[in-house]
Amino acid sequence: MNKNYLKVRLSLSAVVLLLLMGCNKPSEALNVLIPTSSKSSSVPDSEVSQKVQIAFLSIPGFEAFDIDVVSRKGDVRISGVVDSQSQIDAALKLAREIDGAHTINNQLTVKQ
């Protein structure tokens, strides 16, 4: 009975080891499955920031706020204080539509 127990433990250990080794490769698959847009990656950061700021001028009352827009490699950070949540929602919607903006980091807050 001791020999059978040892065989079962070794077999289970081998299966677990194989499973763990097989789980070590998903990063390669993810790189293949998630394409990047070559068109939007070629947009300079300063142009992305400028386009976002210009788009914000279409939001009623938004020109009165001191909103900071910084872009780095397509990651856009928007910070400042506005009057309402609807202004934040409108700003995020517009920022997402800008060519070259991949990720929007919202740091806008509502004035209290």
N, C-alpha and C positions, 0 to 999 in steps of 0.2 A: 504494500500500500504506500510506503514511503517513496518508492521509485515513481509510481504513478503521480503522486502529489508533486514531486520535483519536475516531472515532465510537463504537467499542467502549468505550473508556475513559470517555467522557461518558455512555454508556448505563449502564454499570456504576456509575458515580458517582451517577447519578440514582436507580437502584434501591436502592443502599445508603442514600442520603439518605431515600428514602421509607420504607424499612424502619425506620430509626432514628426517624423521626418517628412512625411507627405504634406503636413500642414505648414511647412516652412517655405512654400513657393507661391503663395497667393500674390505677393507684390509684383511679380513679373506679369501675372495675368491681369492685374489691375492696370498696369501701364499700357497694356494693349487695348483694354476695353474702354478706357477713358481718353478719347481723342481731344486734342487741344486745337483751337481755331487759330490757324496761322494768320488770318486777316486781323483779328483783334489783338494778337500778341505783338504786332508790329506798330501799334499806336503808342507814341511817346507818352510818358507819364504826365508831362505838363499839359499835353493836349487833352488827355482824359480829364484831368482836374478842371481845366478851363471849360470843357464841354458840360461837365456836371454843374459848375457854377452858373453858366449861361442858362442851362435848363431850369435851374432853381428860380430864375427871374420870372418864369411863367406862373409861379405859385403866388396867388394874391397875398400881399403883405410880407412876403418873404424877403424882399430887398431891404427891409428895415432891420433885419437880424444880422449879427456878425457870425456867419457860418464859415467854418474852416473846412476845406476840402484838400486832402492830401492823397496822392496816388503813387503807388510803388509796385511796378510789375503787374499792373491790373488790379491790385488790391486797393480799394478806395475807402478811406476813412473820412467820415463826415461827423463833425462835432460842432456843438453850439447849443444855444437855448432858443426855443420857439414858443409860440403861444398855445398850440394845441396838438393833440395826437394826430389829427387829420393832416396837419402840415408835415409832420414826420412821415406819415404814410405816403403822402404825395411826393415828398423828397426821395424816399426810398424807391418808389415806383419809377420816377424819372431817372434816378441814378442807375438802376438796373438796365435801363434801355440804352445807355450810352455804349457806343462801340469801344471796346478796349477795357471796359470795367468787368472784371471777372467776379470779384468778391466785394460786397459792400459791408463795411464795418460801421454800424450805426452807433454813434455816441451822442446823438441828439437827445436833449431832454426838454420836458415841458416846464415852462416858467411857473413857479408856484406863488 
